[in-house]
Amino acid sequence: ERGKSLVRLGCSGSEEVVGFCAVRRLIENEWELENVTVALSERRSGVGTALLGDLIARVGDERTAGIFLEVRASNFAARRLYEKFSWREVGRRAGYYAAPREDAVLYLWKASS
């Protein structure tokens, strides 16, 4: 949902951030999506979709070699969201996460996906 507001006006008149993503450039045309966070009250409302859509619109073109990410194997909601945007599983890191110990699933998005 392009145009989805990621900052909402609260009932007290203050603004609150309802989601964000952190991305960094690895080299000239490769990126890593380090974090996507959506407020609990806003999950399943299109905020994550808006964030990923905006990220791809900003950095994902024919010159982009790829956008990489890793996610807990059990985080099925996030994995479905990534797959919705044509991220493809490209590997795993066994026992990567602690507390609880769990594999990381590696994903890659490419413009030609």
N, C-alpha and C positions, 0 to 999 in steps of 0.2 A: 504494500500500500504506500506508494510514493506520496509524500506530503503529510504523512501521519505525524502528529505533534509529539515530540519526545520530551517536551517540557509542558507541564500542566499547571494551570492556575488553581491553587488550593482554596478551600473555603475561607481561609483566613486572609486571602489576598496574596499569600506568598506563593512562589513558584516551586515546583518540585521536579526533579529529573526522574523520568520514568524508565529510562533505559540508556545504555551507552555501549559502544564497542571500542576496543583499543586495538589498533593495528600499527605495525611498524614495517618500514621498508628494510628488507634484508640486504638487497643489492639493487642496482638501478631498476630492474623490472620484476623483482620478486618481493612479495609481501607476506607477512605472517599475521594472522588474526589471533591476537593474544587473549582476548576476553570479549564476551558478549554478556551483558547483564540487563535483566528486565525486572522491575519491581514486582514482587509477588502479586500485588493487586492488579497488575497490568498484563500478566501472562495470559496467553491465548487471546489477546486483543489486537494482534497485528503489529505490536511494537517491534518484536524480533524480526519479523518479515520486513518492516520498514527499514530497520538498521542494516540488514544484509543487502537489501535492494539498493540503499544509498551507498554502501561501501562498494558494491560492484559497479555502480554507475560512476563512482569517482575514480576508481583505480583499475577497473577491469575492462581493458580494451585489447586490441590486437597486438599491442606492444607489451602487454603484461604476460610474463612467462608463467605466472601462477600466483595464487593466494593459498597459503598453507595454513593448517590449523591442526590441533590435537584436542581430543575430547575423551572423557571417561567412557569406557565401553558401555556402561549401564545408563548413560544419559541419552535415553532413546528420544526424548522430546527434542533435544538439541540436534541429534543426528538426523532426525526426520526433517528438521528445518534446513539443515545444510544440504541434504539430498534434494530438497525442493528446489534449491538454487543450483543444482547440478554439480555439487561437490562430489568427488569420487573417493572412496576409500583406497588408499595407496599403501597402507602398511599398519603395523602395530608395534608398540613398545611394551613388552611384557613387564608387568609389575611396576609400571612407571609411577603410578600414584600411590600415596600412602594414606592410611586411615580412612577408609579401608584400602588395602593393597588391591590394585586393579590395573588392567591394561589401559594404555592410551591408544585410541584409534586415530590414525593420521589421515587427513583428508587434503585434497588438492582441488582447487577450482581453476579452470583455464577458460579463456574466452571461446575457444573452439570446442568446449565440452558439449 
